[in-house]
């Protein structure tokens, strides 16, 4: 309670304020990056250790319609969590053209079942067009370039109308994510990044899924610890961290979305 009162006093946490859908909260003008940086640094300190729902509520109240959720559709935990405090929130899905069919089924189920607005963002080129310009199977030869074309650039376009977005990063997923803050500023994009479930364990995720009957990618039950594009994703082995099955043949641990 002390943390919530402190954050409210700083103007970081709403206390019965306008909902996301309230037109009064809509501000088409982008905030100054310096203001966003200061806001993120302050919130990161104040909301560390706060419940995930409180962190999501702060983001929805603070940014209104200029806040969205990004989802890989491994599950709909984050989309569901945010929709509880921001019904109708935009959920951005990067449709790379190389997803497993199971992933696309989760996306469609989320759009059908949850009170959210799913936005499927595609790369500028189809896979065939990319093959024609860069050669076939770029993901095998230069996965960084493939990720740039099919994930990073589309995300830049998708986020252009927002000041902040939520991602489902968790500290227990891999060593590279062990220090993930709950709120941070992304200097490359000039936006606030919110990680409401950063402190959650896999047990927390499983409990939430069970409690709310959350859509889940069935590949997670077939030995995949983390799910991306099919050419660069394999099943994980016993004892490996959940993301070890991504780009397993390369010295690569992230696609570039979260650097």
N, C-alpha and C positions, 0 to 999 in steps of 0.2 A: 504493500500500500504506500509505503514511503516513496518508492521509486515512481509510482504513478502520479502521486501528488507533486513530486518534484518536477517531473516531465511536464505535467499540466501547467504548473506555474511558469515554466519556461516557454510555454506556447508550443510544446512538442507533441502533446497528446491531447486529442479532442476530449471534451467532457460534455457529451450530449449535443455537440455541434451539428451543423448541416450534414446531410448525407451526400454521398458521391453524386447522386442524381439531382441534387438541388441545383437549379440553374445559377444560383448566386455563387456557387463554388467554381463555375467554369470560367477560366481565364485563358483566352487564346494566346496571350503574349507569353513568350518564353522567359523564364526568370534568368537573371544574371548568374553566370557560372560561379562567380565569387560568393554570391549569396547562397547558392546551392551547396557550395563546399562548406561554408560555415555552418549551415543547417545540418548537413550530414555529419560533420565532425561532432557537433553538439549532441545530436540524436544518437550517434554511435556510442557515446559515453553514457548518456542517460538511459538508453534502452537495453544496454547489455544486461543480460539476465532476466529481462522481462518476458512474459509469455508471448508465444508466437502471434496469438490473436491480437494482443495489445500492439505489437510492432506493426502488424498489418493495418490496424485501425489508425495508428499514427500516420502511416503513409497515405491512406485513403483520405483522411481528414485534411492532411497538409497539402496534397497535390491535386485532389479532386479528379477531374477528367484527364489531367495530364499525368496520370499514373496508370501503369498497366502491369500485367503479369506475363512472364515468358515461361514456356513449358515445352519440354522435350517429349511429353506424353508417355514417359515411363510409368507415371501414375498421375492422378488428378488431385493429389493432396494439397498442393499450394493453391491451385485454382479454386478448389472448394473452400479452403481456409479464408482466402481473400474475399470470396463471394459472400461470406457470412457478414462481413462489415462493409462490402462495396458491391452489392448486387448489380449486375450488368457490366462489371469491369471487363475491359478488353483483355483477352488472353492471346498472346502472340505465339504462333507456332511456325517454325521455319521448315517449310515443306521443300526439302532439298531435292526431291525426285529420286532419292536413294534410300528411303525409309523402308523398314520391314512393313508388310501388310498389317501386322499386329499393332504397330504404332499408329497407323492411320485409322485403325478401328477405334483405338482409344480416343483419338482426336474427335472422331465423329460422335462417339458416345458422350464425350464431355459437352460438345455443342448441343446435343439432344437433351441431356439430363440436367446440366447445371445452369444456374442463372447467370451466365457469362456470355460475352460476345467473342467467339473464337475468330481470330484473323489468321488465315494461312498465307504466309508470305513466301513467294517463290523467288529463286534466283533470276537474274536477267536473262540467262540462257537456259534452255533445256539441257539435259544430259547429252543428248545427241549433238546439239550445237556446240557445247563445250568440247566434246570429243573432236568435232571438226576443226576447231580453232587451236586446241592445245594437244590433240592426240588422245587416243582412247585410254581409259583407265588411269586418268591423272591421279586418282587416289592412291594408286600403287606406286607411282613414280615420285609424286610430290604432294603428300597429303596436306601440307600447310597451304599450298596454293589452292588445292581443291576446297579446303575448309574456308579459305578467304572468299572464294567465288560463290560457294553454295550456302555459307552460313554467316560469315562476318559481314560482308557487304549487305546482304539482305536485312540483317539485324540493324545495321546503321540506318537504312531506309525506314525500317519499321518503327524505330524509336524516335524518328525525327519530330513527331508531334507530341512527345512526352518530356517531362522534366525528371521523371523517376520511374523505375521499374523494379519489380520483385522477381527474384530468381530462387530456385529451390536448392541452392548449394548447402551442403552439410559438412561440418568439420570432420566427421568420422568417415567420409567417403574415401579419402586418400591423404597421404602426407602433404600434398600440395595445397590442400584445402583446410588444413588443421587450424589455421589462424583466421578463418573467414569471419569478418565482422558482421554484426546484424544490420548495420547501416554504414555505408561508406560513400565516398565520392569517386566517380570514375573520371579522371582528368582527361582521358582520351576522348570520351564522348561528352564531357561537360554535363553529366547528369548524376543523379543520386541513385545508388543501387541498394536495394533493400533485400536482406536475406532472412526472412522471418523464422525459418526453421534451421538456421545455422547450428544451433546447439542441440538439435534433436539427434537421438540415436536411431538405429534401425528399429529397435523395439518401439520407440515412440511413433515412428511412421506406421509400423504394422498395427499398433493399437488404434491409431486414427483411422486407418483404412477399414479396420473391422468395425469400429464404432459407427462410422458414417457410410459404410458400403460404397467406398470410393472406387471408381474405375481404375483398373490396374492392367498394365501391359502383361499379357500372359507369358511373354518371354522371360520375365523375372522368375517364373516358376519352372523354367527349363534350363536353369543354370547360368543365365546372363545376369551379371551384377550391375551392369550399366549398359544402356541401350542407345546407340547412335545410328549412323548409316550402316546398312548391312555389309558393305565391303570392308569396313574398318572396325567391326565388332565381332568378338568371339565370346564363347562361354568362359567364365572364370573358373579357376581351379581351387581346390580346397586350400584355405590359408591365404589366398590372394586378397588384396583389397578390392572393393567392388569395381573400381575403374581400371583394373589391370587388363581387362579384355578389350580395351579401346586402343587402337593403333599398336597392337602388340608387337609388330615387327619393326617399329620405329622408336627413336628417342623422342617421343611425343606423348604428352599427358593431357593436353587441353586442345580444344579446337580453335581457340582464339577469342571465344565469346567472353571469357571470364578473366582474361589477363589484365 
